[in-house]
């Protein structure tokens, strides 16, 4: 990809802003917290067995170098600015948490000599043991790691990048700088920032619109209650129950997608792949959605041919995807397995009827791609969203006269399709044949 002109200067300007701001905000938070008497701790018993490896101060310090080098990688101003804004957002969130919920590191590090000891002394000159969760080190690592991974194509270099970044992540524990709770909370902050400022596509905040559909609000309320239940169990159980914060965050984000962000909140690209941030943040929900799709369709896992070369089915497995030349995908919550098939993704919320505009686009995609060979139109189950897309194609192409005719034809091939009143209403508003 051709790089835009002027990016080096832009990167330097961002560093001149972010560098001093980092040291100023972090230092002030340290000084303020050091004078408080309400600083808590959160330590697991097993952490006392975490070894102190002085040499890991090298990868720990290396994040400062990688921070600067990351500004050499973007190809566009938009990618550069969003990367910088993600770093700035992570800093603001972490420092705010340090001030609101201060935690203290409790282990006493022994005296260390040599180069490693000197590096620890320099570090402790400005990094006090009061600002712990979420680890800003880990939050910044996630953002920088995402940037380097995006711009590293060769497998050998990718192995080195992932290995070194992983070592930096481990080093926050083996240098006795952070307790374990700081690591997942820091990763959460980093992933949220990557989600807020994606390198490509629209920003979630610019897509925010309060839902007008009551059904979307009912579904959002259900997921919000699930998030509240997980959060309540976390407070009640403590200890390893803190892992329930992950599904709590996951369900809360799904609730926000239904009530505010729409399908765009799942950040699925045109090739059917969700962003890395979504894959991690929504992992508990996505696992549940995948299991649900398999449980509902385990008696009928195969797709059905509705018209010559056009098949309707659930989200395919890797082996199933390999049997098709093209795929039209209408699910928002799950990713299409990597395959050689040409994929067009038109993300729609589960249990919500696609709009007439999406159905027209789906019909046009089906008509365009069916000439490549066997075509699969799919969603999580292959019963509603994808069925309405096939019905739209049948109507738009003149193969069926109306909604009833299209539904009857689809049911002959796949009897368990579910086209509710809102699906039929959207189909009736297609506006004639193409």
C-alpha positions, 0 to 999 in steps of 0.5 A, a space after each residue: 500500500 502506498 504511504 501518504 506523504 508527511 506521515 513522519 512529521 505527523 508522527 513526530 508531532 503526535 509523539 511530542 504531544 503524547 510523550 510529555 502528557 504521559 509523564 505529566 499525568 502519570 507522575 501527578 497520579 503517582 504523587 497524589 496517590 502516594 499521599 493517600 491512606 486508602 490504597 488497597 491491594 488485590 493479590 492472589 496467593 499463587 502470585 507469591 510463587 511468581 519468580 523475579 527475573 531481573 533480565 526481563 527488565 529489558 523487554 519491559 523497557 523496550 515498550 518505550 522504543 516500540 511506542 515510538 517506532 509504532 508511529 513509523 508504521 501507519 500508511 495513512 493519516 487516518 491510521 496514524 491519528 487513530 493509533 495515537 488517539 487509542 494510545 491517548 484514550 488508554 492513558 486517560 482511562 488508566 490514569 482515571 482508574 489510578 485516581 478512583 481505585 488506587 491499588 498498591 504492589 505489595 512485594 518487596 524487590 531485593 537489591 539488584 546489581 549490575 546493568 539490570 539493577 541500574 535499569 530498575 533504579 531508573 524505572 523506580 525514579 518515576 514509577 511508584 508502586 501505587 498505580 496498578 490496575 489497569 496496567 497502563 503498560 499492558 494497555 499500551 502493549 495491546 495497542 502497539 502489538 495490534 499495530 505491529 501485527 497489522 504491518 508484519 506480513 512475513 511469517 518469520 517476522 510475525 513470529 518474532 513480533 508476537 514472541 517479543 510482545 508476549 515477553 513484554 506482557 510476561 515481564 510486568 509480572 517477572 519484574 515484580 511491577 504488577 500483580 496479576 489483576 493488573 494484566 487482564 484489566 490492562 488488556 481490557 482497556 487496550 482492547 476497548 481503545 482498539 475497538 473505539 479507534 479501529 484502523 479501518 472502517 467507521 468509528 463506533 461513536 460515529 455510528 451510535 444511534 438510539 434504536 427505535 425498534 422495541 424488539 432491539 431494546 427488549 433484546 438489549 435489556 436481556 443482555 444487560 441483565 445478563 451482564 449485571 448478573 455476571 457482575 453481581 456474581 463477581 462481587 459475591 464470589 471474589 477470587 477466581 470469580 473475577 473472571 466473570 467480569 469478562 462475560 459481563 463486559 462481553 454481554 454489556 457490549 452486545 447490549 450496547 450494540 442492540 441499543 446504540 451501535 447496531 451491527 457496526 459495533 461487531 466490526 465485521 469487515 466485507 470479507 466476513 471477519 470480525 476485528 481482533 478487538 471484537 474477537 477478544 472482547 466478545 469471546 464469551 458471547 461469541 462462543 455462546 452464539 456459536 454453540 447456540 447455532 450448532 445446537 439448533 442445527 445439529 440435526 440439519 447441519 448441511 445447507 439446502 439448495 433453494 435454486 440452481 447453485 444457490 444454497 441456504 444454510 448456517 454459518 459454515 465450518 471450514 470444510 463446508 466453506 471450502 465447497 463453495 465458490 462464493 458466500 453471502 453472509 448476513 450474521 454480525 456476531 460470528 466470523 466466516 472461516 477463512 477459505 478461498 470462497 469470495 465472501 460478501 458480508 452484510 452484517 445484521 443483528 441476530 433476531 432482527 429483520 434486515 432492512 429493505 436496503 440490506 436485502 436489496 444489497 444482498 439480492 444484488 450480491 447473490 445475483 453477482 456471485 452466483 456465476 462463480 459457482 456454488 453459492 452459500 447464503 448464510 447466517 448463524 442458523 440459516 433460518 431467518 436473516 439469510 432466508 430473507 436475503 434469498 427471498 429478496 433475491 428470488 423476488 428482485 430477480 423475477 423468479 418469484 412473484 411475491 413474498 408468499 411465493 418466495 417463502 413457499 419455494 424456500 420452505 420446500 428446500 429448508 422447511 424450518 425457516 422463520 420469516 416473521 411479520 417484520 421480515 415479510 414487511 421488509 420484503 414487501 418494501 423492496 420496491 419491484 424487480 431489478 
